[in-house]
């Protein structure tokens, strides 16, 4: 049999990269498949090189993505400023064209004659490959949510497209552990309900999302930890990571605290600019506190694109403007190399949640600044670390400082607690694989 992991890989976001790579490994470990493919990303050759090159170099087999982004390569490199009217109109135009074009594809995809007649060679080649796929795996993650707004009907259609295509072509569909919700916006709940109904397996990665999707679908999902927990550090790159640390921190007795920050637009805030400023200021004050205790601070790139909103380097620059004494490890490492890097830190403070996962699975006591749905709250609850998580909307420096001091005091007990929880996590992976096998090949 053959399998495909959707949606496309994003090598610039190391959390997403880890989820796609681990989705492939889970599929392979069922021992049901001769080949497991992933989707490419990027609307230009330059974008595809940035988004897919590390996956290609690591030996993954890619299929061309036929669902273009409405920006068509017009991604902003900096977070400041708004799109001009021409860009906005073009995005609306492309969204309408894609919606009509690909909904027609959904109607006729089972007819080789019609698809060959009406669609481009790229699309027909993909559909021909897709016909040979037996199972579609939806990568682990947290993209099935919406905050509302006029674009929400299109966005959720965009997110669910490949699941619709798989159902239309009668492929088995496995949703690997995801976060779900909120489901705000016109048609959003109905689209999710109709698309996910009748799939072979739906899994949630934490209890908050487990309850949310069960309530929406009126059925039972399978609860299983985030796939990022199973990522293995790149041991063959140990020398590279040690050299990187020594170059940035020559002090042989170095004690380092890792930090990830990200741009965030604060949807729903009455004053998003002020909310972002408060968030950055809180991190800056925490860094000053950490440095006053004799630690070095390492700011790390967990995601560097593909757009300004997903490029942590923009937020890191804002932090360094206020506290230039912090060290920026400005590298494009793979997810496996990053996990190895984080394992050398004493403590970790992460806004990018998979940076927290990489740290927790290395038994590094961590604080999570949560954003974008239920993932941070739910997953930190699994580790009984609710006291070390705060919403990005509510973050304050005093609270972060109090949390960090608590990490210091309770370091040993927290590491023991993480060790116990991780034993259970790895048992859950085997259970997930068994459930997948039963869903694909019923006894």
C-alpha positions as CSV (number, residue, x, y, z in Angstrom):
1,X,0.0,0.0,0.0
2,X,0.9,3.7,-0.4
3,X,0.2,6.6,1.9
4,X,0.3,10.4,1.6
5,X,0.7,12.9,4.5
6,X,-1.2,16.2,4.0
7,X,-1.1,19.2,4.1
8,X,2.3,20.3,2.7
9,X,5.5,20.4,4.7
10,X,6.9,23.7,5.9
11,X,10.6,23.3,6.6
12,X,11.0,26.9,7.7
13,X,8.7,26.1,10.7
14,X,10.5,23.5,12.7
15,X,7.4,22.5,14.7
16,X,5.5,21.8,11.5
17,X,8.6,20.0,10.0
18,X,8.7,17.8,13.1
19,X,5.0,16.9,12.8
20,X,5.3,16.0,9.1
21,X,8.4,13.9,9.6
22,X,7.0,12.2,12.6
23,X,3.7,11.6,10.8
24,X,5.7,9.7,8.1
25,X,7.5,7.7,10.8
26,X,4.2,6.7,12.4
27,X,2.8,5.6,9.1
28,X,6.0,3.6,8.3
29,X,6.0,2.0,11.8
30,X,2.6,0.4,11.0
31,X,4.5,-1.7,8.5
32,X,1.5,-1.5,6.1
33,X,3.1,0.7,3.5
34,X,5.6,0.3,0.7
35,X,5.9,4.1,0.2
36,X,4.9,7.2,2.3
37,X,4.8,10.5,0.5
38,X,4.5,14.1,1.7
39,X,3.2,17.2,-0.1
40,X,5.5,20.0,-1.2
41,X,4.8,23.7,-0.3
42,X,5.5,27.0,-2.0
43,X,4.0,29.0,-4.9
44,X,7.3,29.9,-6.5
45,X,10.5,28.0,-7.1
46,X,12.3,30.1,-4.4
47,X,9.5,29.4,-1.9
48,X,9.6,25.7,-2.6
49,X,13.3,25.6,-2.1
50,X,13.0,27.3,1.3
51,X,10.0,25.3,2.4
52,X,11.1,21.8,1.2
53,X,14.8,21.6,0.8
54,X,15.6,20.1,4.2
55,X,12.9,17.4,3.7
56,X,14.3,16.5,0.3
57,X,17.9,16.4,1.7
58,X,16.6,14.1,4.5
59,X,15.2,11.6,2.0
60,X,11.5,12.3,2.0
61,X,9.5,11.8,-1.2
62,X,7.4,14.8,-2.2
63,X,4.4,15.2,-4.4
64,X,3.5,18.6,-5.9
65,X,0.9,20.6,-3.9
66,X,-2.1,21.7,-6.1
67,X,-3.6,24.0,-3.5
68,X,-1.9,27.4,-4.0
69,X,-1.9,30.1,-1.3
70,X,-3.9,33.2,-2.2
71,X,-0.8,35.3,-1.9
72,X,0.9,33.5,-4.8
73,X,4.4,34.2,-3.4
74,X,3.6,37.8,-2.3
75,X,4.5,37.1,1.3
76,X,5.7,40.0,3.4
77,X,9.3,39.8,4.7
78,X,8.6,42.2,7.6
79,X,5.7,42.3,9.9
80,X,5.1,46.0,9.9
81,X,2.6,47.7,7.7
82,X,-0.6,46.5,6.0
83,X,-1.3,45.0,2.6
84,X,-2.1,47.6,0.0
85,X,-5.5,47.5,-1.7
86,X,-4.0,45.9,-4.8
87,X,-2.6,43.0,-2.8
88,X,-5.8,42.5,-0.9
89,X,-7.9,42.5,-4.1
90,X,-5.5,40.0,-5.7
91,X,-5.8,37.7,-2.7
92,X,-9.6,37.9,-2.9
93,X,-9.5,37.2,-6.7
94,X,-7.2,34.2,-6.3
95,X,-9.3,32.8,-3.4
96,X,-12.4,32.9,-5.5
97,X,-10.7,31.4,-8.5
98,X,-9.2,28.6,-6.4
99,X,-12.5,27.9,-4.7
100,X,-14.4,27.5,-7.9
101,X,-11.6,25.7,-9.7
102,X,-10.9,23.2,-7.0
103,X,-14.5,22.6,-6.1
104,X,-15.0,21.6,-9.7
105,X,-12.0,19.3,-9.3
106,X,-13.8,17.7,-6.3
107,X,-16.8,17.0,-8.4
108,X,-15.0,15.4,-11.4
109,X,-11.8,14.0,-9.8
110,X,-12.9,10.4,-10.2
111,X,-13.1,10.8,-14.0
112,X,-9.7,10.6,-15.7
113,X,-11.1,11.8,-18.9
114,X,-12.6,15.0,-17.5
115,X,-9.6,15.9,-15.3
116,X,-7.3,15.4,-18.2
117,X,-9.5,17.6,-20.3
118,X,-10.0,20.6,-17.9
119,X,-7.0,20.7,-15.7
120,X,-3.3,21.5,-16.0
121,X,-0.6,18.9,-16.4
122,X,0.5,19.5,-12.8
123,X,-3.0,18.9,-11.4
124,X,-3.6,15.9,-13.6
125,X,-0.3,14.4,-12.7
126,X,-1.1,14.9,-9.0
127,X,-4.6,13.3,-9.3
128,X,-3.1,10.4,-11.2
129,X,-0.6,9.8,-8.3
130,X,-3.4,10.4,-5.8
131,X,-5.4,7.6,-7.4
132,X,-2.7,5.2,-6.4
133,X,-2.7,6.3,-2.7
134,X,-4.5,4.0,-0.3
135,X,-4.5,6.0,2.9
136,X,-4.2,9.8,3.5
137,X,-2.7,10.8,6.8
138,X,-3.5,14.3,8.1
139,X,-0.4,15.3,9.9
140,X,-0.4,16.0,13.6
141,X,-0.8,19.6,14.5
142,X,-3.3,22.3,15.2
143,X,-4.7,23.9,12.1
144,X,-8.4,22.9,12.4
145,X,-9.6,26.1,14.0
146,X,-10.9,29.5,13.2
147,X,-11.2,32.8,15.0
148,X,-14.0,34.1,12.8
149,X,-14.0,37.1,10.5
150,X,-15.1,37.5,6.9
151,X,-12.3,35.2,5.6
152,X,-13.1,32.3,7.9
153,X,-15.4,30.3,5.5
154,X,-12.6,30.3,2.9
155,X,-9.8,29.6,5.4
156,X,-11.5,26.5,6.8
157,X,-12.3,25.3,3.3
158,X,-8.6,25.8,2.4
159,X,-7.5,23.8,5.5
160,X,-9.9,20.9,4.8
161,X,-9.4,20.6,1.0
162,X,-7.2,17.5,1.0
163,X,-9.5,15.7,3.4
164,X,-12.4,16.4,1.1
165,X,-10.5,15.2,-1.9
166,X,-9.5,12.0,-0.1
167,X,-13.2,11.3,0.9
168,X,-14.4,12.1,-2.7
169,X,-11.9,9.6,-4.1
170,X,-12.8,7.0,-1.4
171,X,-9.4,7.0,0.3
172,X,-9.1,6.0,3.9
173,X,-8.3,9.0,6.1
174,X,-6.5,9.0,9.4
175,X,-6.3,12.3,11.3
176,X,-3.2,12.1,13.5
177,X,-3.2,13.8,16.9
178,X,-4.4,17.4,16.4
179,X,-5.8,20.3,18.4
180,X,-9.3,21.5,17.5
181,X,-11.0,24.8,18.1
182,X,-12.1,27.4,18.4
183,X,-14.7,27.0,15.6
184,X,-15.8,30.6,15.1
185,X,-17.1,32.0,11.9
186,X,-19.8,31.6,9.3
187,X,-20.1,27.9,8.1
188,X,-17.0,26.9,10.0
189,X,-18.6,24.3,12.3
190,X,-20.8,22.9,9.5
191,X,-17.8,22.5,7.2
192,X,-15.7,20.7,9.8
193,X,-18.7,18.5,10.9
194,X,-19.5,17.5,7.3
195,X,-15.9,16.9,6.2
196,X,-14.7,14.9,9.3
197,X,-17.9,12.8,9.5
198,X,-17.2,9.1,8.7
199,X,-13.4,9.3,8.7
200,X,-11.5,6.1,9.6
201,X,-9.8,7.6,12.7
202,X,-9.8,11.1,14.3
203,X,-7.3,11.7,17.1
204,X,-6.8,14.6,19.4
205,X,-3.5,15.5,21.1
206,X,-4.9,16.9,24.3
207,X,-8.0,16.8,26.5
208,X,-9.3,20.3,25.7
209,X,-9.4,19.6,22.0
210,X,-10.6,16.0,22.6
211,X,-13.7,17.5,24.3
212,X,-14.2,20.2,21.7
213,X,-14.1,17.8,18.6
214,X,-16.3,15.2,20.4
215,X,-18.9,17.8,21.1
216,X,-18.8,19.1,17.6
217,X,-19.0,15.7,15.9
218,X,-21.1,14.0,18.6
219,X,-18.7,11.1,18.4
220,X,-15.5,9.8,20.1
221,X,-12.1,10.8,19.0
222,X,-9.0,9.0,20.0
223,X,-6.8,10.8,22.6
224,X,-3.1,10.6,21.9
225,X,-0.1,12.8,22.6
226,X,1.4,15.3,20.1
227,X,3.7,13.6,17.7
228,X,6.4,16.2,18.5
229,X,7.0,14.3,21.7
230,X,8.5,11.4,19.7
231,X,11.0,13.5,17.7
232,X,14.5,12.0,18.1
233,X,17.4,14.5,18.4
234,X,19.9,14.4,15.6
235,X,22.7,12.6,17.4
236,X,24.9,12.5,14.3
237,X,25.0,16.3,14.5
238,X,26.2,16.4,18.1
239,X,29.6,17.9,17.2
240,X,27.9,20.6,15.1
241,X,25.6,21.6,18.0
242,X,28.4,21.6,20.6
243,X,30.6,23.8,18.3
244,X,27.6,26.1,17.8
245,X,27.2,26.5,21.6
246,X,30.9,26.9,22.2
247,X,31.1,29.7,19.5
248,X,28.2,31.6,21.2
249,X,29.1,30.8,24.8
250,X,32.9,30.4,25.3
251,X,32.4,30.1,29.1
252,X,32.9,26.4,30.0
253,X,30.7,26.7,33.1
254,X,27.9,28.2,31.0
255,X,24.3,27.9,32.3
256,X,21.9,28.7,29.5
257,X,18.2,29.5,29.4
258,X,16.6,29.0,25.9
259,X,13.8,31.3,24.7
260,X,11.6,31.4,21.7
261,X,9.4,34.4,20.8
262,X,7.2,34.9,17.8
263,X,5.2,37.7,16.1
264,X,1.6,37.6,17.0
265,X,-1.3,39.8,15.8
266,X,-3.5,39.4,18.8
267,X,-6.8,38.6,17.1
268,X,-9.7,39.9,19.1
269,X,-7.6,42.5,21.0
270,X,-9.0,46.1,21.1
271,X,-5.4,47.3,20.7
272,X,-3.2,44.7,19.0
273,X,-0.2,46.9,18.7
274,X,-0.2,47.6,22.5
275,X,-0.9,43.9,23.2
276,X,2.2,42.9,21.2
277,X,4.3,45.6,22.9
278,X,3.2,44.3,26.3
279,X,4.1,40.8,25.3
280,X,7.6,41.8,24.1
281,X,8.2,43.9,27.2
282,X,7.2,41.0,29.5
283,X,9.8,38.8,27.8
284,X,12.4,41.5,28.0
285,X,11.9,41.9,31.7
286,X,12.1,38.2,32.2
287,X,15.4,38.1,30.3
288,X,16.8,40.9,32.5
289,X,15.8,38.9,35.6
290,X,17.3,35.6,34.2
291,X,20.6,37.4,33.4
292,X,20.7,39.0,36.9
293,X,20.8,35.4,38.3
294,X,24.0,34.6,36.3
295,X,22.4,32.7,33.4
296,X,23.1,33.3,29.7
297,X,20.0,33.7,27.5
298,X,19.8,32.1,24.0
299,X,17.2,33.3,21.6
300,X,16.5,30.6,19.1
301,X,14.8,30.5,15.6
302,X,12.0,28.0,15.9
303,X,10.3,29.3,12.8
304,X,11.7,31.5,10.0
305,X,8.8,31.8,7.6
306,X,7.3,31.5,5.1
307,X,5.8,34.9,5.9
308,X,6.6,37.7,8.3
309,X,3.9,36.6,10.8
310,X,5.6,33.1,11.0
311,X,9.2,34.5,11.1
312,X,10.5,34.5,14.7
313,X,13.4,36.6,13.7
314,X,11.2,39.7,13.5
315,X,10.1,39.2,17.2
316,X,13.7,38.4,18.2
317,X,14.9,41.7,16.8
318,X,12.3,43.5,18.8
319,X,13.5,41.8,22.0
320,X,17.2,42.5,21.2
321,X,16.4,46.2,20.7
322,X,15.5,46.3,24.4
323,X,18.0,43.8,25.8
324,X,21.0,43.5,23.5
325,X,22.9,41.4,26.1
326,X,20.9,38.3,25.1
327,X,22.5,35.9,22.5
328,X,20.8,35.2,19.2
329,X,21.5,31.7,17.8
330,X,20.5,32.8,14.3
331,X,20.6,29.5,12.5
332,X,18.4,27.5,10.1
333,X,18.6,24.2,11.9
334,X,16.4,21.2,11.3
335,X,13.9,20.2,14.0
336,X,16.1,17.3,15.1
337,X,19.2,19.6,15.4
338,X,17.1,22.1,17.4
339,X,15.9,19.5,19.8
340,X,19.6,18.5,20.4
341,X,20.4,22.2,21.0
342,X,17.6,22.7,23.5
343,X,18.7,19.6,25.4
344,X,21.8,21.5,26.5
345,X,19.8,24.3,28.2
346,X,19.1,24.5,32.0
347,X,15.6,25.9,31.5
348,X,13.4,26.9,28.6
349,X,10.7,29.6,28.0
350,X,8.8,29.0,24.7
351,X,6.1,30.9,22.8
352,X,6.5,28.5,19.9
353,X,4.9,25.5,21.5
354,X,6.9,22.8,19.7
355,X,10.0,24.4,21.1
356,X,8.5,23.7,24.6
357,X,7.8,20.1,23.5
358,X,11.3,19.6,22.3
359,X,12.6,20.9,25.6
360,X,10.1,18.9,27.8
361,X,11.1,15.7,26.0
362,X,14.7,16.5,26.8
363,X,13.7,16.9,30.5
364,X,14.4,20.6,30.5
365,X,11.9,22.4,32.8
366,X,9.9,24.8,30.7
367,X,7.4,27.7,30.7
368,X,4.9,27.9,27.8
369,X,3.4,31.2,26.5
370,X,0.3,29.9,24.7
371,X,-1.4,31.2,21.6
372,X,-3.6,30.0,18.8
373,X,-6.2,27.8,20.3
374,X,-6.1,25.0,22.9
375,X,-2.7,23.4,22.3
376,X,-0.6,24.9,25.0
377,X,-3.2,24.7,27.8
378,X,-4.1,21.1,26.9
379,X,-0.6,19.7,26.5
380,X,0.8,21.4,29.5
381,X,-2.1,20.0,31.5
382,X,-1.0,16.5,30.4
383,X,2.3,17.0,32.1
384,X,0.6,18.6,35.2
385,X,2.4,21.8,34.4
386,X,-0.6,24.2,34.3
387,X,1.2,26.5,36.7
388,X,3.9,27.0,34.1
389,X,1.7,28.2,31.2
390,X,0.1,31.6,30.5
391,X,-1.9,32.9,27.5
392,X,0.0,35.4,25.3
393,X,-3.0,37.7,25.7
394,X,-2.5,37.8,29.5
395,X,1.2,37.6,29.8
396,X,2.9,39.8,32.4
397,X,6.6,40.1,33.4
398,X,5.9,39.6,37.1
399,X,4.1,36.3,36.4
400,X,6.8,35.1,34.1
401,X,9.5,35.9,36.7
402,X,7.5,34.1,39.4
403,X,7.2,31.0,37.1
404,X,10.9,31.0,36.3
405,X,11.9,31.3,40.0
406,X,9.6,28.3,40.7
407,X,11.3,26.3,37.9
408,X,14.7,27.0,39.6
409,X,13.4,25.9,43.0
410,X,11.7,22.8,41.7
411,X,14.1,21.8,39.0
412,X,14.9,18.3,40.3
413,X,11.3,17.3,41.1
414,X,10.1,18.7,37.7
415,X,12.7,16.6,35.8
416,X,11.6,13.5,37.7
417,X,8.0,14.3,36.9
418,X,8.8,14.7,33.2
419,X,10.6,11.4,33.2
420,X,7.6,9.6,34.6
421,X,5.2,11.2,32.1
422,X,7.4,10.5,29.2
423,X,7.3,6.8,29.9
424,X,3.6,7.0,29.5
425,X,3.9,9.1,26.3
426,X,5.9,6.4,24.5
427,X,3.4,3.7,25.5
428,X,0.7,5.9,23.9
429,X,2.6,5.9,20.6
430,X,2.4,2.2,20.3
431,X,-1.3,2.4,21.1
432,X,-1.8,5.0,18.4
433,X,-0.1,2.7,15.8
434,X,-2.3,-0.2,16.8
435,X,-5.4,1.9,16.4
436,X,-4.3,3.1,13.0
437,X,-3.7,-0.5,11.9
438,X,-7.1,-1.5,13.1
439,X,-8.7,1.4,11.3
440,X,-7.0,0.6,8.0
441,X,-7.2,-3.2,8.2
442,X,-10.1,-4.2,10.4
443,X,-9.7,-7.6,12.1
